[in-house]
Amino acid sequence: MFNKNKFLLDWMDDFQHPTGYEHHILVPLDDGIEVNLIAKYLAYPKKEDFLFDLCMRQKVTSETLVGVYDNLRLKERADNDVELVEISWRYESETHQLQLSMKDRVYLMQRFMPFMKKFVSEGFGGPTPSENLMMTAMPKGFKYRNSGYVSGDRGQKQRAILAKRVGMGMMKDFGWSFAKYNSDLNLQPL
């Protein structure tokens, strides 16, 4: 069973901050709007560093910490200077997503998905794939419709589908998805 306080005390002296990498793809739309789609890595030297960092984040529940701990496969180590990579992505523009047409939103996804797949398979300046390197993501966001957002739960499920399309495993009950590179350096959902 995971004991947060004991873990924090035990790992405090060994904790190493992650290294961050961000890669931007600028997508011009027909009506002069520019959208910046950003893929981001946080590369952790040890899986325990990720868990320590997660413990220190606000609004992380005990259920989430236990779920992440149970899925880290701490006995399986990567032979690399990085053992775990947290990925995320976001949208930035002067134009809110709700102001984009459905055609524009689909076009953005068509441009972004190949980029994101290449991002996780080649590293794009971040850590390159190696056997047993673990990747994790917490898909989150709102489900948008023309009249406004529907819900955070639907948005999270929608983004979990996107995470699955780049090679992540299905989102777990506690909100995180996991994958690991195999010996052929292909991402395997967990």
Biotite code that builds the C-alpha atoms (Angstrom):
import biotite.structure as struc

atoms = struc.array([
    struc.Atom([0.000, 0.000, 0.000], chain_id="A", res_id=1, res_name="MET", atom_name="CA", element="C"),
    struc.Atom([1.289, 3.460, -0.860], chain_id="A", res_id=2, res_name="PHE", atom_name="CA", element="C"),
    struc.Atom([2.065, 5.722, 2.108], chain_id="A", res_id=3, res_name="ASN", atom_name="CA", element="C"),
    struc.Atom([2.487, 9.287, 0.835], chain_id="A", res_id=4, res_name="LYS", atom_name="CA", element="C"),
    struc.Atom([4.175, 10.712, 3.933], chain_id="A", res_id=5, res_name="ASN", atom_name="CA", element="C"),
    struc.Atom([6.679, 7.871, 4.247], chain_id="A", res_id=6, res_name="LYS", atom_name="CA", element="C"),
    struc.Atom([7.461, 8.037, 0.525], chain_id="A", res_id=7, res_name="PHE", atom_name="CA", element="C"),
    struc.Atom([8.024, 11.826, 0.644], chain_id="A", res_id=8, res_name="LEU", atom_name="CA", element="C"),
    struc.Atom([10.374, 11.493, 3.614], chain_id="A", res_id=9, res_name="LEU", atom_name="CA", element="C"),
    struc.Atom([12.279, 8.603, 2.013], chain_id="A", res_id=10, res_name="ASP", atom_name="CA", element="C"),
    struc.Atom([12.662, 10.217, -1.433], chain_id="A", res_id=11, res_name="TRP", atom_name="CA", element="C"),
    struc.Atom([13.162, 13.858, -0.417], chain_id="A", res_id=12, res_name="MET", atom_name="CA", element="C"),
    struc.Atom([16.967, 13.759, -0.612], chain_id="A", res_id=13, res_name="ASP", atom_name="CA", element="C"),
    struc.Atom([17.013, 11.834, -3.918], chain_id="A", res_id=14, res_name="ASP", atom_name="CA", element="C"),
    struc.Atom([14.416, 13.861, -5.840], chain_id="A", res_id=15, res_name="PHE", atom_name="CA", element="C"),
    struc.Atom([15.554, 15.292, -9.171], chain_id="A", res_id=16, res_name="GLN", atom_name="CA", element="C"),
    struc.Atom([13.468, 17.845, -11.051], chain_id="A", res_id=17, res_name="HIS", atom_name="CA", element="C"),
    struc.Atom([12.253, 16.882, -14.514], chain_id="A", res_id=18, res_name="PRO", atom_name="CA", element="C"),
    struc.Atom([13.614, 18.382, -17.690], chain_id="A", res_id=19, res_name="THR", atom_name="CA", element="C"),
    struc.Atom([10.958, 20.055, -19.812], chain_id="A", res_id=20, res_name="GLY", atom_name="CA", element="C"),
    struc.Atom([10.701, 20.114, -23.591], chain_id="A", res_id=21, res_name="TYR", atom_name="CA", element="C"),
    struc.Atom([8.067, 21.985, -25.598], chain_id="A", res_id=22, res_name="GLU", atom_name="CA", element="C"),
    struc.Atom([7.483, 21.803, -29.330], chain_id="A", res_id=23, res_name="HIS", atom_name="CA", element="C"),
    struc.Atom([5.126, 24.113, -31.171], chain_id="A", res_id=24, res_name="HIS", atom_name="CA", element="C"),
    struc.Atom([3.291, 23.637, -34.423], chain_id="A", res_id=25, res_name="ILE", atom_name="CA", element="C"),
    struc.Atom([1.791, 26.816, -35.868], chain_id="A", res_id=26, res_name="LEU", atom_name="CA", element="C"),
    struc.Atom([-1.326, 26.143, -37.940], chain_id="A", res_id=27, res_name="VAL", atom_name="CA", element="C"),
    struc.Atom([-2.712, 28.967, -40.097], chain_id="A", res_id=28, res_name="PRO", atom_name="CA", element="C"),
    struc.Atom([-6.438, 28.705, -40.784], chain_id="A", res_id=29, res_name="LEU", atom_name="CA", element="C"),
    struc.Atom([-8.319, 30.033, -43.852], chain_id="A", res_id=30, res_name="ASP", atom_name="CA", element="C"),
    struc.Atom([-9.715, 33.141, -42.159], chain_id="A", res_id=31, res_name="ASP", atom_name="CA", element="C"),
    struc.Atom([-6.342, 34.509, -41.018], chain_id="A", res_id=32, res_name="GLY", atom_name="CA", element="C"),
    struc.Atom([-6.469, 32.874, -37.584], chain_id="A", res_id=33, res_name="ILE", atom_name="CA", element="C"),
    struc.Atom([-3.253, 31.294, -36.334], chain_id="A", res_id=34, res_name="GLU", atom_name="CA", element="C"),
    struc.Atom([-3.358, 28.466, -33.830], chain_id="A", res_id=35, res_name="VAL", atom_name="CA", element="C"),
    struc.Atom([-0.354, 27.284, -31.861], chain_id="A", res_id=36, res_name="ASN", atom_name="CA", element="C"),
    struc.Atom([-0.580, 23.610, -30.863], chain_id="A", res_id=37, res_name="LEU", atom_name="CA", element="C"),
    struc.Atom([1.992, 22.631, -28.255], chain_id="A", res_id=38, res_name="ILE", atom_name="CA", element="C"),
    struc.Atom([3.288, 19.190, -27.349], chain_id="A", res_id=39, res_name="ALA", atom_name="CA", element="C"),
    struc.Atom([5.207, 18.988, -24.087], chain_id="A", res_id=40, res_name="LYS", atom_name="CA", element="C"),
    struc.Atom([7.470, 16.483, -22.334], chain_id="A", res_id=41, res_name="TYR", atom_name="CA", element="C"),
    struc.Atom([8.478, 16.379, -18.693], chain_id="A", res_id=42, res_name="LEU", atom_name="CA", element="C"),
    struc.Atom([11.336, 13.878, -18.497], chain_id="A", res_id=43, res_name="ALA", atom_name="CA", element="C"),
    struc.Atom([11.994, 12.348, -15.060], chain_id="A", res_id=44, res_name="TYR", atom_name="CA", element="C"),
    struc.Atom([15.301, 10.588, -14.268], chain_id="A", res_id=45, res_name="PRO", atom_name="CA", element="C"),
    struc.Atom([13.489, 8.076, -12.028], chain_id="A", res_id=46, res_name="LYS", atom_name="CA", element="C"),
    struc.Atom([9.879, 6.964, -11.790], chain_id="A", res_id=47, res_name="LYS", atom_name="CA", element="C"),
    struc.Atom([10.004, 7.921, -8.130], chain_id="A", res_id=48, res_name="GLU", atom_name="CA", element="C"),
    struc.Atom([10.797, 11.517, -9.166], chain_id="A", res_id=49, res_name="ASP", atom_name="CA", element="C"),
    struc.Atom([7.522, 11.616, -11.091], chain_id="A", res_id=50, res_name="PHE", atom_name="CA", element="C"),
    struc.Atom([5.631, 10.206, -8.110], chain_id="A", res_id=51, res_name="LEU", atom_name="CA", element="C"),
    struc.Atom([7.299, 12.710, -5.768], chain_id="A", res_id=52, res_name="PHE", atom_name="CA", element="C"),
    struc.Atom([6.395, 15.569, -8.119], chain_id="A", res_id=53, res_name="ASP", atom_name="CA", element="C"),
    struc.Atom([2.825, 14.302, -8.331], chain_id="A", res_id=54, res_name="LEU", atom_name="CA", element="C"),
    struc.Atom([2.597, 14.157, -4.520], chain_id="A", res_id=55, res_name="CYS", atom_name="CA", element="C"),
    struc.Atom([3.569, 17.831, -4.384], chain_id="A", res_id=56, res_name="MET", atom_name="CA", element="C"),
    struc.Atom([0.911, 18.979, -6.882], chain_id="A", res_id=57, res_name="ARG", atom_name="CA", element="C"),
    struc.Atom([-2.215, 20.571, -5.557], chain_id="A", res_id=58, res_name="GLN", atom_name="CA", element="C"),
    struc.Atom([-5.546, 18.787, -5.866], chain_id="A", res_id=59, res_name="LYS", atom_name="CA", element="C"),
    struc.Atom([-4.076, 15.299, -6.342], chain_id="A", res_id=60, res_name="VAL", atom_name="CA", element="C"),
    struc.Atom([-6.203, 12.818, -4.444], chain_id="A", res_id=61, res_name="THR", atom_name="CA", element="C"),
    struc.Atom([-4.986, 9.834, -2.449], chain_id="A", res_id=62, res_name="SER", atom_name="CA", element="C"),
    struc.Atom([-6.834, 7.569, -4.920], chain_id="A", res_id=63, res_name="GLU", atom_name="CA", element="C"),
    struc.Atom([-4.820, 9.056, -7.780], chain_id="A", res_id=64, res_name="THR", atom_name="CA", element="C"),
    struc.Atom([-1.513, 8.607, -5.955], chain_id="A", res_id=65, res_name="LEU", atom_name="CA", element="C"),
    struc.Atom([-2.292, 4.981, -5.124], chain_id="A", res_id=66, res_name="VAL", atom_name="CA", element="C"),
    struc.Atom([-3.378, 4.320, -8.722], chain_id="A", res_id=67, res_name="GLY", atom_name="CA", element="C"),
    struc.Atom([-0.240, 5.864, -10.180], chain_id="A", res_id=68, res_name="VAL", atom_name="CA", element="C"),
    struc.Atom([1.996, 4.037, -7.687], chain_id="A", res_id=69, res_name="TYR", atom_name="CA", element="C"),
    struc.Atom([0.348, 0.709, -8.552], chain_id="A", res_id=70, res_name="ASP", atom_name="CA", element="C"),
    struc.Atom([0.916, 1.296, -12.292], chain_id="A", res_id=71, res_name="ASN", atom_name="CA", element="C"),
    struc.Atom([4.525, 2.546, -12.287], chain_id="A", res_id=72, res_name="LEU", atom_name="CA", element="C"),
    struc.Atom([6.091, -0.938, -12.468], chain_id="A", res_id=73, res_name="ARG", atom_name="CA", element="C"),
    struc.Atom([8.971, 0.149, -10.278], chain_id="A", res_id=74, res_name="LEU", atom_name="CA", element="C"),
    struc.Atom([10.840, -3.147, -10.779], chain_id="A", res_id=75, res_name="LYS", atom_name="CA", element="C"),
    struc.Atom([11.053, -2.526, -14.555], chain_id="A", res_id=76, res_name="GLU", atom_name="CA", element="C"),
    struc.Atom([13.816, 0.027, -15.098], chain_id="A", res_id=77, res_name="ARG", atom_name="CA", element="C"),
    struc.Atom([14.901, 1.802, -18.270], chain_id="A", res_id=78, res_name="ALA", atom_name="CA", element="C"),
    struc.Atom([18.588, 1.631, -19.105], chain_id="A", res_id=79, res_name="ASP", atom_name="CA", element="C"),
    struc.Atom([18.723, 5.349, -19.792], chain_id="A", res_id=80, res_name="ASN", atom_name="CA", element="C"),
    struc.Atom([19.146, 8.657, -17.969], chain_id="A", res_id=81, res_name="ASP", atom_name="CA", element="C"),
    struc.Atom([15.347, 9.048, -18.126], chain_id="A", res_id=82, res_name="VAL", atom_name="CA", element="C"),
    struc.Atom([12.881, 6.419, -16.825], chain_id="A", res_id=83, res_name="GLU", atom_name="CA", element="C"),
    struc.Atom([9.555, 8.212, -17.239], chain_id="A", res_id=84, res_name="LEU", atom_name="CA", element="C"),
    struc.Atom([8.186, 10.885, -19.534], chain_id="A", res_id=85, res_name="VAL", atom_name="CA", element="C"),
    struc.Atom([4.942, 12.754, -18.883], chain_id="A", res_id=86, res_name="GLU", atom_name="CA", element="C"),
    struc.Atom([3.406, 14.131, -22.063], chain_id="A", res_id=87, res_name="ILE", atom_name="CA", element="C"),
    struc.Atom([0.753, 16.783, -22.532], chain_id="A", res_id=88, res_name="SER", atom_name="CA", element="C"),
    struc.Atom([-0.549, 19.059, -25.230], chain_id="A", res_id=89, res_name="TRP", atom_name="CA", element="C"),
    struc.Atom([-2.443, 22.308, -25.381], chain_id="A", res_id=90, res_name="ARG", atom_name="CA", element="C"),
    struc.Atom([-4.046, 24.870, -27.667], chain_id="A", res_id=91, res_name="TYR", atom_name="CA", element="C"),
    struc.Atom([-3.050, 28.536, -27.767], chain_id="A", res_id=92, res_name="GLU", atom_name="CA", element="C"),
    struc.Atom([-4.535, 31.261, -29.936], chain_id="A", res_id=93, res_name="SER", atom_name="CA", element="C"),
    struc.Atom([-6.099, 34.705, -29.687], chain_id="A", res_id=94, res_name="GLU", atom_name="CA", element="C"),
    struc.Atom([-9.236, 32.958, -30.947], chain_id="A", res_id=95, res_name="THR", atom_name="CA", element="C"),
    struc.Atom([-11.001, 30.717, -28.447], chain_id="A", res_id=96, res_name="HIS", atom_name="CA", element="C"),
    struc.Atom([-11.697, 27.139, -29.538], chain_id="A", res_id=97, res_name="GLN", atom_name="CA", element="C"),
    struc.Atom([-15.431, 27.825, -29.397], chain_id="A", res_id=98, res_name="LEU", atom_name="CA", element="C"),
    struc.Atom([-15.013, 30.435, -32.126], chain_id="A", res_id=99, res_name="GLN", atom_name="CA", element="C"),
    struc.Atom([-13.578, 27.888, -34.563], chain_id="A", res_id=100, res_name="LEU", atom_name="CA", element="C"),
    struc.Atom([-15.797, 26.048, -37.010], chain_id="A", res_id=101, res_name="SER", atom_name="CA", element="C"),
    struc.Atom([-16.046, 22.260, -36.792], chain_id="A", res_id=102, res_name="MET", atom_name="CA", element="C"),
    struc.Atom([-14.145, 22.126, -40.106], chain_id="A", res_id=103, res_name="LYS", atom_name="CA", element="C"),
    struc.Atom([-11.263, 24.087, -38.538], chain_id="A", res_id=104, res_name="ASP", atom_name="CA", element="C"),
    struc.Atom([-11.224, 21.869, -35.445], chain_id="A", res_id=105, res_name="ARG", atom_name="CA", element="C"),
    struc.Atom([-11.061, 18.722, -37.575], chain_id="A", res_id=106, res_name="VAL", atom_name="CA", element="C"),
    struc.Atom([-8.285, 20.279, -39.680], chain_id="A", res_id=107, res_name="TYR", atom_name="CA", element="C"),
    struc.Atom([-6.295, 21.078, -36.522], chain_id="A", res_id=108, res_name="LEU", atom_name="CA", element="C"),
    struc.Atom([-6.547, 17.470, -35.351], chain_id="A", res_id=109, res_name="MET", atom_name="CA", element="C"),
    struc.Atom([-5.520, 16.203, -38.788], chain_id="A", res_id=110, res_name="GLN", atom_name="CA", element="C"),
    struc.Atom([-2.397, 18.369, -38.590], chain_id="A", res_id=111, res_name="ARG", atom_name="CA", element="C"),
    struc.Atom([-1.656, 17.666, -34.930], chain_id="A", res_id=112, res_name="PHE", atom_name="CA", element="C"),
    struc.Atom([-2.064, 13.883, -34.682], chain_id="A", res_id=113, res_name="MET", atom_name="CA", element="C"),
    struc.Atom([0.791, 12.956, -37.093], chain_id="A", res_id=114, res_name="PRO", atom_name="CA", element="C"),
    struc.Atom([2.982, 15.523, -35.328], chain_id="A", res_id=115, res_name="PHE", atom_name="CA", element="C"),
    struc.Atom([2.139, 14.078, -31.914], chain_id="A", res_id=116, res_name="MET", atom_name="CA", element="C"),
    struc.Atom([2.744, 10.487, -33.072], chain_id="A", res_id=117, res_name="LYS", atom_name="CA", element="C"),
    struc.Atom([6.162, 11.505, -34.387], chain_id="A", res_id=118, res_name="LYS", atom_name="CA", element="C"),
    struc.Atom([6.788, 13.462, -31.171], chain_id="A", res_id=119, res_name="PHE", atom_name="CA", element="C"),
    struc.Atom([6.356, 10.351, -28.997], chain_id="A", res_id=120, res_name="VAL", atom_name="CA", element="C"),
    struc.Atom([8.179, 8.014, -31.408], chain_id="A", res_id=121, res_name="SER", atom_name="CA", element="C"),
    struc.Atom([11.260, 10.169, -32.091], chain_id="A", res_id=122, res_name="GLU", atom_name="CA", element="C"),
    struc.Atom([11.570, 12.498, -29.129], chain_id="A", res_id=123, res_name="GLY", atom_name="CA", element="C"),
    struc.Atom([11.713, 15.825, -31.037], chain_id="A", res_id=124, res_name="PHE", atom_name="CA", element="C"),
    struc.Atom([14.635, 17.078, -28.982], chain_id="A", res_id=125, res_name="GLY", atom_name="CA", element="C"),
    struc.Atom([13.446, 15.423, -25.792], chain_id="A", res_id=126, res_name="GLY", atom_name="CA", element="C"),
    struc.Atom([14.380, 11.962, -24.552], chain_id="A", res_id=127, res_name="PRO", atom_name="CA", element="C"),
    struc.Atom([14.615, 9.421, -27.337], chain_id="A", res_id=128, res_name="THR", atom_name="CA", element="C"),
    struc.Atom([12.724, 6.168, -26.919], chain_id="A", res_id=129, res_name="PRO", atom_name="CA", element="C"),
    struc.Atom([14.548, 3.358, -25.140], chain_id="A", res_id=130, res_name="SER", atom_name="CA", element="C"),
    struc.Atom([13.460, -0.033, -23.887], chain_id="A", res_id=131, res_name="GLU", atom_name="CA", element="C"),
    struc.Atom([11.326, 0.160, -20.721], chain_id="A", res_id=132, res_name="ASN", atom_name="CA", element="C"),
    struc.Atom([11.039, 3.953, -20.885], chain_id="A", res_id=133, res_name="LEU", atom_name="CA", element="C"),
    struc.Atom([7.574, 4.646, -19.495], chain_id="A", res_id=134, res_name="MET", atom_name="CA", element="C"),
    struc.Atom([5.293, 7.346, -20.817], chain_id="A", res_id=135, res_name="MET", atom_name="CA", element="C"),
    struc.Atom([2.290, 8.738, -18.989], chain_id="A", res_id=136, res_name="THR", atom_name="CA", element="C"),
    struc.Atom([-0.377, 11.340, -19.622], chain_id="A", res_id=137, res_name="ALA", atom_name="CA", element="C"),
    struc.Atom([-3.352, 12.756, -17.800], chain_id="A", res_id=138, res_name="MET", atom_name="CA", element="C"),
    struc.Atom([-5.842, 13.651, -20.516], chain_id="A", res_id=139, res_name="PRO", atom_name="CA", element="C"),
    struc.Atom([-7.944, 16.567, -19.351], chain_id="A", res_id=140, res_name="LYS", atom_name="CA", element="C"),
    struc.Atom([-9.969, 19.400, -20.778], chain_id="A", res_id=141, res_name="GLY", atom_name="CA", element="C"),
    struc.Atom([-13.511, 20.381, -21.604], chain_id="A", res_id=142, res_name="PHE", atom_name="CA", element="C"),
    struc.Atom([-15.768, 18.960, -24.301], chain_id="A", res_id=143, res_name="LYS", atom_name="CA", element="C"),
    struc.Atom([-16.738, 21.932, -26.446], chain_id="A", res_id=144, res_name="TYR", atom_name="CA", element="C"),
    struc.Atom([-19.824, 22.511, -28.520], chain_id="A", res_id=145, res_name="ARG", atom_name="CA", element="C"),
    struc.Atom([-21.003, 25.647, -30.266], chain_id="A", res_id=146, res_name="ASN", atom_name="CA", element="C"),
    struc.Atom([-23.089, 26.622, -27.243], chain_id="A", res_id=147, res_name="SER", atom_name="CA", element="C"),
    struc.Atom([-20.250, 26.122, -24.753], chain_id="A", res_id=148, res_name="GLY", atom_name="CA", element="C"),
    struc.Atom([-18.575, 23.268, -22.908], chain_id="A", res_id=149, res_name="TYR", atom_name="CA", element="C"),
    struc.Atom([-20.572, 20.197, -22.096], chain_id="A", res_id=150, res_name="VAL", atom_name="CA", element="C"),
    struc.Atom([-18.492, 18.793, -19.265], chain_id="A", res_id=151, res_name="SER", atom_name="CA", element="C"),
    struc.Atom([-15.008, 18.088, -18.006], chain_id="A", res_id=152, res_name="GLY", atom_name="CA", element="C"),
    struc.Atom([-15.722, 14.338, -17.847], chain_id="A", res_id=153, res_name="ASP", atom_name="CA", element="C"),
    struc.Atom([-16.647, 14.170, -21.535], chain_id="A", res_id=154, res_name="ARG", atom_name="CA", element="C"),
    struc.Atom([-13.648, 16.292, -22.434], chain_id="A", res_id=155, res_name="GLY", atom_name="CA", element="C"),
    struc.Atom([-11.355, 14.019, -20.442], chain_id="A", res_id=156, res_name="GLN", atom_name="CA", element="C"),
    struc.Atom([-12.742, 10.945, -22.216], chain_id="A", res_id=157, res_name="LYS", atom_name="CA", element="C"),
    struc.Atom([-12.357, 12.627, -25.593], chain_id="A", res_id=158, res_name="GLN", atom_name="CA", element="C"),
    struc.Atom([-8.734, 13.511, -24.874], chain_id="A", res_id=159, res_name="ARG", atom_name="CA", element="C"),
    struc.Atom([-8.108, 9.978, -23.626], chain_id="A", res_id=160, res_name="ALA", atom_name="CA", element="C"),
    struc.Atom([-9.123, 8.765, -27.088], chain_id="A", res_id=161, res_name="ILE", atom_name="CA", element="C"),
    struc.Atom([-6.527, 11.116, -28.586], chain_id="A", res_id=162, res_name="LEU", atom_name="CA", element="C"),
    struc.Atom([-3.908, 9.790, -26.143], chain_id="A", res_id=163, res_name="ALA", atom_name="CA", element="C"),
    struc.Atom([-4.778, 6.240, -27.216], chain_id="A", res_id=164, res_name="LYS", atom_name="CA", element="C"),
    struc.Atom([-4.278, 7.230, -30.864], chain_id="A", res_id=165, res_name="ARG", atom_name="CA", element="C"),
    struc.Atom([-0.667, 8.215, -30.154], chain_id="A", res_id=166, res_name="VAL", atom_name="CA", element="C"),
    struc.Atom([0.028, 4.914, -28.381], chain_id="A", res_id=167, res_name="GLY", atom_name="CA", element="C"),
    struc.Atom([-1.017, 5.461, -24.770], chain_id="A", res_id=168, res_name="MET", atom_name="CA", element="C"),
    struc.Atom([-3.094, 2.935, -22.863], chain_id="A", res_id=169, res_name="GLY", atom_name="CA", element="C"),
    struc.Atom([-6.705, 3.551, -21.958], chain_id="A", res_id=170, res_name="MET", atom_name="CA", element="C"),
    struc.Atom([-7.300, 6.093, -19.246], chain_id="A", res_id=171, res_name="MET", atom_name="CA", element="C"),
    struc.Atom([-7.442, 4.440, -15.823], chain_id="A", res_id=172, res_name="LYS", atom_name="CA", element="C"),
    struc.Atom([-10.192, 5.154, -13.285], chain_id="A", res_id=173, res_name="ASP", atom_name="CA", element="C"),
    struc.Atom([-7.895, 7.605, -11.490], chain_id="A", res_id=174, res_name="PHE", atom_name="CA", element="C"),
    struc.Atom([-7.356, 9.700, -14.668], chain_id="A", res_id=175, res_name="GLY", atom_name="CA", element="C"),
    struc.Atom([-3.920, 8.687, -15.994], chain_id="A", res_id=176, res_name="TRP", atom_name="CA", element="C"),
    struc.Atom([-2.853, 6.690, -19.076], chain_id="A", res_id=177, res_name="SER", atom_name="CA", element="C"),
    struc.Atom([0.372, 4.668, -19.339], chain_id="A", res_id=178, res_name="PHE", atom_name="CA", element="C"),
    struc.Atom([2.552, 3.108, -22.022], chain_id="A", res_id=179, res_name="ALA", atom_name="CA", element="C"),
    struc.Atom([6.037, 1.636, -22.217], chain_id="A", res_id=180, res_name="LYS", atom_name="CA", element="C"),
    struc.Atom([8.539, 1.194, -25.044], chain_id="A", res_id=181, res_name="TYR", atom_name="CA", element="C"),
    struc.Atom([9.325, -2.426, -25.879], chain_id="A", res_id=182, res_name="ASN", atom_name="CA", element="C"),
    struc.Atom([12.626, -3.852, -27.158], chain_id="A", res_id=183, res_name="SER", atom_name="CA", element="C"),
    struc.Atom([11.717, -2.790, -30.732], chain_id="A", res_id=184, res_name="ASP", atom_name="CA", element="C"),
    struc.Atom([11.168, 0.767, -29.369], chain_id="A", res_id=185, res_name="LEU", atom_name="CA", element="C"),
    struc.Atom([7.473, 0.664, -30.138], chain_id="A", res_id=186, res_name="ASN", atom_name="CA", element="C"),
    struc.Atom([5.131, 2.211, -27.608], chain_id="A", res_id=187, res_name="LEU", atom_name="CA", element="C"),
    struc.Atom([2.984, -0.457, -25.925], chain_id="A", res_id=188, res_name="GLN", atom_name="CA", element="C"),
    struc.Atom([-0.187, 0.611, -24.072], chain_id="A", res_id=189, res_name="PRO", atom_name="CA", element="C"),
    struc.Atom([-0.384, -0.516, -20.448], chain_id="A", res_id=190, res_name="LEU", atom_name="CA", element="C"),
])
